[in-house]
Amino acid sequence: MSGKTVVKKGKRKHAWEDVIDKEIRAIAGNYETRRGFRRRPALLCIDNYNAVFGDRPEAVLKSMKRFPSSCGLAAWEALKPTKRLMAAARAAGIPVIHTTRDDVSQSARSSLSSTKRVRRDANPAWDHAFFPELTPEKDELVIRKTRASAFFGTALIAHLTQMDVNQLIICGNSTSGCVRASVIEGFMHGFNVTVVEECVFDRNWLSHKVNLFDMNCKYADVVFVDEALAFLKKIRR
């Protein structure tokens, strides 16, 4: 199984459709189905750095032998739609914000980390440099963080307030880790949050599916990339 979007009988389905049952669907009915987009968005690109891609597309277990933080093929499958999303955000003139790990604070002696995963980063400078095809453009904000959330211990909320942003559109990795943490904290701060399904990824396909489903129920709208692109085209300045 994989984290790909499920397509059934010609109708597009979200990635989680094959892992939930009727009871779970009924429980989900207690939540809002969709909040929609607000008019002052920013694109938040979570941790699109080298370590999660590696140097070539490979199955995750094979890739992790050389790049322990790799998300394998899931990362590479998200590359094309993410490039489309970033291009559309730039064309619309909205803020595009990037996060990566703060290696200064997370030195070899530091116990700070974004998760409890065993740290085996061989080359932090390369690992946490932005993947070449997803590199920030000049003057785009870069947030360096020590924990999973883009908000924790950073000035992100101040920047968003200064930019008068009320809508976060989120892409990046990992769905169950830094993306989820940032979604929850963004929601707590009062932002309308949208996750673009094809543009987030995880090394664990089950975590990807379950967390997309849970975020869609409780904290965010999970949308397909075409819907996000249509919104960005509509507000394009």
SULBEL-V290797 format. One line per field, one symbol per residue. phi: phi as a letter, one per 30 degrees, with the letter a starting at -180 (. if undefined). psi: psi as a letter, one per 40 degrees, with the letter a starting at -180 (. if undefined). A space follows every 50 residues. Layout:
# SULBEL-V290797
phi=???
psi=???
This chain:
# SULBEL-V290797
phi=.bcdddcbhicdbdddecbbcdddddddddcddacicccbcbcccchdce ddcicadbeedddddcbecdcideddddddddddddddddddicdccbba dddddcddddcdadbddddbddbeddecddeedbdedeiddcccbcbddd cdibcedddddddidbbcccbjbcedcddeeddddddddjddcbccedcc aadcddeedddeeddddcbaccbdddddddddddcec
psi=iieihhhhfehhiidedeeiadddddddeeiidhdiiiegiihhhhfgid dedaeihiiddddeddgdeieadddddedddddddddddddefihhhiii igeddfideiehidaeihhfhdgddddeihhdefhiihehhhhhieidie dheiedddddddefhehhhhiaiidecdddddddddddeeihhhhhdeei iiehddddddddddddddeihhiiddddddddddeh.
